[in-house]
Amino acid sequence: MISEASGIEPDMDSSDDNKMIGNSVGREICESEGGEMLELYDERGLIIREIDDNVEPYIGMEFESEEAAMVYYDAYAKHIGFIIRVGNCHRSSHDGSVISRRFLCNKEGFRVNNKKVKRLEVRKPREITREGCKAMIMVRKEKSGKWVVTKLETEHSHPLGIHAGKGRRGTIQARPQDEKDKKIRELSTELHRANQQLAECREQLNMVLKDIEWHTNHLTKSIQDIVENVQEIEAEDEELL
């Protein structure tokens, strides 16, 4: 089973409308293309050491597996101060395997009121934990076997690093956001973009060098033809003399 991480909040709503659930023992429930509800279990202990939570998520980010993506997003969430929930998935119609998955902020969506409560029953109002936050990442499995971030929303509709929500075992406090770490993440993201731009510049430079080489060879051939023509003319003049 997936080992429990303090940054993944169990889902507190029992509404059938909510298909994006992860509970406190690591179970995740996903919806297949046919509407069938299935449970997915996996080990996380072997991959948690590979996580770099200083890097901001970005479109095109690659992971070795779906679980690696989840562990990364969980570590990233704890780093900046929110809790994640495992969202819905899509399954292949060919073999039923998971081919895409969403990971959400725990404040995604809104709570559905339970209309089955008796009129005379008095209950203490529950704390609001859903605020319609749209922060999420979606990863999709490519033909290469890599899992790639295809959709991304980094903006949250609520404060970060103060109180990210309440689970079944009490309040879970998120780690305060550190400005130094935030700057490191920003620089890491900028470095990745700079590397992409450098690769594009290298490709363009190679094209320019090839053009220069072609023009140089063409010019050399033209000069050689001119020299040979001059030599022929000089030889003809010497014969006439």
Secondary structure, 3 states (H helix, E strand, C coil): CCCCCCCECCCCCCCCCCCCEECCCCCEEEECCCCCEEEECCCCCCCHHHCCCCCCCCCCCEECCHHHHHHHHHHHHHHHCCCEEEEEEEECCCCCCEEEEEEEECCCCCCCCCCCCCCCCCCCCCCCCCCCCCCEEEEEECCCCCEEEEEEECCCCCCCCCCCCEECCEECCCCCCCHHHHHHHHHHHHHHHHHHHHHHHHHHHHHHHHHHHHHHHHHHHHHHHHHHHHHHHHHHHHHHC
